[in-house]
Structure formats: structure tokens, C-alpha cells
């Protein structure tokens, strides 16, 4: 299951100025893979954010790189 900013971009159709360099998934174990400057982090279920904007936004702020495209949506929530 996707978590963080990727989940928000897909759910809310947020157009990103640059691709996400870090994407997060919720899985069974902690794992990180990097390829060509792209990082995919997998976190155990205990990291699962609330399945709403605030939960995924907070997760993104804690564990991913900040993307300003999410701030206007955040202010509307």
C-alpha cells in the first residue's frame, strides 16, 4: 500500500513540478532500495498512517522529502 506524498498525489490528482525522488510503501518489513536517484522505502505496518490527507501528509513530512505542491491542498483541509 502506498503511503505519504505518492498516495496523496494519486488520490488528489496533484500535479508535481518534479517527480518524487522518495516513495513509500507499507509492507511487512523495513527495506530501502535506491536506483538511479529514486528511493523506494518499505515500512512495517506499525508505520501505517491514517488513510486521510492529514495522515499521509504527516507521514510524508516525517519520512520523505518535502514537496511544496501539497501545501495548497493542506490549507484547504
N, C-alpha and C positions, 0 to 999 in steps of 0.2 A: 504494500500500500504506500502510495506517495505521501510525503509529509512536507511541511514548510512551504517555501515560496513556489515550488513547482506545482504543488497541489492548488495553491491559490491562483496561479496564472491560468491553469487549466479550468478551474471551476468558474472564475470570474471573467475569463477571456481577456486578461491583461496583456497588452502588447508590450514586450520588453525591448528596450533600446539595444541591449546586448544580451546574448544568450546567458543563461545561468551557468556559472562555472561549477557550482556545487549543487548537487541534487541529493535529496534524502529519501530513504525508504524505511518502512518499518518491517522488520523481519524477525528472525529468531535469535540471531547473534550479532554482535558488533563487528562490522567489517568496513574497510575502506579500500576503494580501488581508484587509481588515477591513470588516465590515458589521454595523451595529447592536451594537457591542461584542463581536462574535465575530471571532476572528482565525484564519485558516487559513494555515499556513506549509507550503510545499513545500520539501524539501531534496533535493539531488542524492544519487545512490546511495552516494557516499562517506560519508554520514552514517548509513547503514543500521545500526540496532542489531542485536545478536544477537537472534534470534527466540525469546527466553525471557523470564521475568519480570524477571530482573536487567538484561538488555539494554534492555528498554523502560522500566523504572523509572529506570535511569541516564539514558537519553535524556530522559525527562520532567523529571528534576531539572535537567538542563543547559539545556534549551531551552524548557520550558513553565512554567506556574505550578504551585506545589506544592498538592496535594490530600491532606489527611490520611487520607482513606478508604483509601488504598493501603498505609498503614503496617502494619495488622494482617496483611495478606497477605504483605507483605515479611518480617515477622518469622517467618512460617511457612515461608518458602522456605529 
